[in-house]
Amino acid sequence: MREIVFDTETTGLDPASGDRMVEIGCIEMINRVPSGASFHAYFNPERDMPAAAEAVHGLSISFLSDKPRFAERAEELMEFLGDAPLVAHNAGFDFGFLNSELERIGMARVDSDRMIDTVAIARKRHPGAKVSLDALCTRYGIDRSHRVKHGALLDAELLAQVYVELTGGRQIGLELAAETAVVEVEVSRSIAASAALRPRREPRPHAPSEEELARHKAFVDRIDSPLWSN
């Protein structure tokens, strides 16, 4: 099974408003094991770089000015991606920018059916917990000490390790952990569904009766030198 784990860096958050992709990093995995093959490229966005975006990834316009435009490496990128499922963290964001760049040069969009979102997987596996890439690296003991700023290839390498852990970790060959996770989700759904079908019961009264209060007082009065009387 061939899968591609990838990440992008951009000039902003919204390709519809003119933001562009400036970096992409892709890691090939075969049966959830990195094969050693990768694709990495920087792109000249042909526009300015907002300070907020540069603060995240450290890519300035002066650095990107002599890099190829997306169109110049698009064929090579698409050949590397092939028809494999594409894994990304908050995948809708990365797919949005990739497809925007493809549409800009008249190439076919990547079908969303190929999208695997590790944020969605993490929320099911760890409900209520933080699911950022940093948080998941910490949870699974993945070294990210060299991640000073965001970088597409570095983040794809980290995400590949996170993806393996989310889908079974070292037991992926036997699929034991993955199957356990699915069973746990189904059991929790079954419990929630049955609870929702139970008839509502009025809460039971918990206040003591007059008789119970009198009996309690009589019992306490028989205790010699109780601590609470000092």
Residue pairs with C-beta under 8 A, 6 or more apart in sequence:
1 30
1 31
1 32
2 28
2 29
2 30
2 82
2 84
3 28
3 29
3 32
3 84
3 85
3 86
3 87
3 116
4 26
4 27
4 28
4 29
4 80
4 81
4 82
4 84
4 85
4 86
4 87
5 26
5 27
5 29
5 87
5 88
5 156
5 159
5 160
5 163
6 24
6 25
6 26
6 27
6 81
6 86
6 87
6 88
6 94
6 152
6 156
7 24
7 25
7 88
7 89
7 94
7 152
7 153
7 155
7 156
7 159
8 21
8 23
8 24
8 25
8 93
8 94
8 97
8 98
8 152
9 21
9 22
9 23
9 24
9 56
9 57
9 59
9 150
9 151
9 152
10 19
10 20
10 21
10 22
10 53
10 97
11 19
11 20
11 22
11 45
11 47
11 48
11 49
11 50
11 53
12 19
12 50
12 52
12 53
13 19
13 93
15 21
15 96
15 97
15 100
15 101
16 100
18 47
19 97
20 43
20 45
20 46
20 47
20 70
20 97
20 101
21 43
21 45
21 70
21 97
21 98
21 100
21 101
22 42
22 43
22 45
22 49
22 57
22 59
22 64
23 40
23 41
23 42
23 43
23 57
23 59
23 151
23 152
23 153
24 39
24 40
24 41
24 43
24 77
24 98
24 152
25 38
25 39
25 40
25 151
25 152
25 153
25 154
25 155
25 156
25 157
26 38
26 39
26 40
26 77
26 80
26 81
26 156
27 34
27 37
27 38
27 153
27 156
27 157
27 159
27 160
28 34
28 35
28 36
28 37
28 38
28 80
28 84
29 35
29 87
29 160
29 163
31 172
31 173
32 163
32 164
32 167
32 168
32 172
33 164
34 157
34 160
37 80
38 153
38 156
39 76
39 77
39 80
39 81
40 152
40 153
41 67
41 68
41 73
41 77
42 59
42 63
42 64
42 67
42 68
43 64
43 67
43 68
43 69
43 70
43 73
44 64
44 65
44 66
44 67
44 68
44 69
45 61
45 64
46 69
48 61
49 59
49 60
49 61
49 64
54 60
56 149
56 150
57 149
57 150
57 151
58 149
58 151
70 101
70 104
70 105
71 104
71 105
74 101
74 102
74 105
74 107
78 102
78 107
81 110
83 114
84 114
85 114
85 115
85 116
86 95
86 110
86 114
86 115
86 116
87 116
87 118
87 159
87 160
87 163
88 94
88 95
88 115
88 116
88 117
88 118
88 159
89 117
89 118
89 119
89 133
89 155
89 159
89 162
90 117
90 119
91 115
91 116
91 117
91 118
91 119
92 115
92 117
95 110
95 112
95 115
98 110
99 109
99 110
102 108
102 109
102 110
103 109
118 136
118 159
118 162
118 163
118 166
119 131
121 163
121 166
121 167
122 129
122 131
122 136
122 162
122 166
123 131
124 181
124 185
125 166
125 181
126 139
129 135
129 139
133 144
133 155
133 158
133 159
133 162
134 144
134 147
136 142
136 162
136 165
136 166
137 143
137 144
137 158
137 161
137 162
138 144
140 161
140 162
140 165
140 169
142 158
142 161
142 162
142 165
144 158
146 154
147 154
147 155
147 158
164 172
167 178
168 175
168 176
168 177
168 178
168 181
169 177
171 177
171 178
172 178
208 216
220 226
